[in-house]
Amino acid sequence: MTLEALASVLIGLAIAYGAGRWQPRRFHSRRLLLSTGPGAALLGALLAHAVLGAGHTATVLIVALGFAVALLSLLVRPASGLRRSAPA
């Protein structure tokens, strides 16, 4: 379990760092980005480990990756060029 937790934190940190380097203007705060990624991945890994049990390391890490991507996508702000009109 300890290695799963460490691996999931590293996965989350890598995803967050990559997202911050890929499109830095789309995120409000780099500090929030780099803390949400590992936290989300760890939460996903712990939840998957609790549901699946021991012996499913690859699945737990895939779920951790999915949690990190999903929660990091909530931090993305819209591109500055988009304008939305109010409904009539």
N, C-alpha and C positions, 0 to 999 in steps of 0.2 A: 504494500500500500504506500509506503514511503517513496519508493521509486516512481510509482504512478503519479503521486502528488507532485514530486519534483519535475517529472517529465511534462506534466500538464501545465505547470507554472512556466516552464521554459517555452512550451508551445504557445501559450498565451502571450508571453513577452515577445516572441518572434513575430507573431501575427500583428501585435500592436505596433511594434517597431517598423515592420514592413508597411503597414497602413499609413503610419506617420511619415515615412520617407516617400511613399508613392504619391500621396496627395496631402501635403501638409496644410494647405489652406482650407481644407474641408472639415477640419477638427478645431474646436474651440480652444482646448487646452492640451498641450503635450503631456503634462503631468497627469491629467485625468485619463488620457488615452493609455499611457504606459502603466497605470494602476488598474484600469478596468480590464485590460486583456488578461493578465495573470489571475486576477480575482475571479473573473468569469470562467476561465478554464479550470481553475481549481474547484469552483462550485460545481461545474459540469462533471468533473471527474469524481468528486465525492458523491454526487447524486447517482451517477451511473454505477459506481462501485457499490453503493448501498442497494441499488435495485438488482444488479446482475450478480453480485458476489465476487469472490476471488476467482482468478483464472481467466478473466476476460480482459486482459490488459490492452490489447489492440482496440477493442470496442470502446473501452473506457477512454482511451486517448482520442478516438474519433469523436466521441460525444463531447469531450473537453474542447476539441477544435471547433465543433459546431457551436457550443455555448459562447466561446470567445468571439467568433465571427458574428453571431447574432447580436450579442450585446455591444460589440464595437460598431455595428451598423446603426445602432440607435444614437450614437454620438455624432454621426455625420450630419453636417448642416448642408442645406441646399446650395447649389452653385449660385454665385452672385448674379449671373445673367438671367436667371429665371424670374419672371414676374407673374404673379397670379392675379387674375381679375376677380372682383367680387361678383357673386351671382346677382342677376337682375331682380 
